[in-house]
Amino acid sequence: MSARALVITCFSLILNLVSGGNPEKYMVVFRDKDTAGFNPFSFFDSSAIERRIRTGFPLYCYEDMPVNMKYVSTVISIADSFTVISRWLNCIFVIANENQIRKISGLPFVKEIIPVKNKSH
């Protein structure tokens, strides 16, 4: 299991515990990010830039790049609501019914949809 898959699994488990396992909650993972024009000097505050330089952490880290807001807007327009947007996981957590999830899963920029369920389901 890759580190990213492990983080997604752990994040889903944490959300399961917090959410009470509502079966209508889903994690919608996007295929790519909005990398065009990303400028860490305008995205991060100066102390974050200084800390990254001091520790040798890259300024242009893919995980830190923003989620594509066109993707987010499209998904939000279909779902009932959303709870969290994660740039590191490149996803949005939504509350949606089965028909809405079918529409969302057909979008070309959606990589996968993971139900957020209680462990007892």
Buried (B, 14 or more C-beta within 10 A) or exposed (E): EEEEEEBBEEBBEEBBEEBEBBEBBBBBBBEEBBEEEBEBEEBBEEEBBEEBEEEEEEBEEEEBBBBBEEBBEBBBEBBEEBBEBBBBBBBBBBBBEEEBBEBBEEBEEBEEBBBBBEEEE
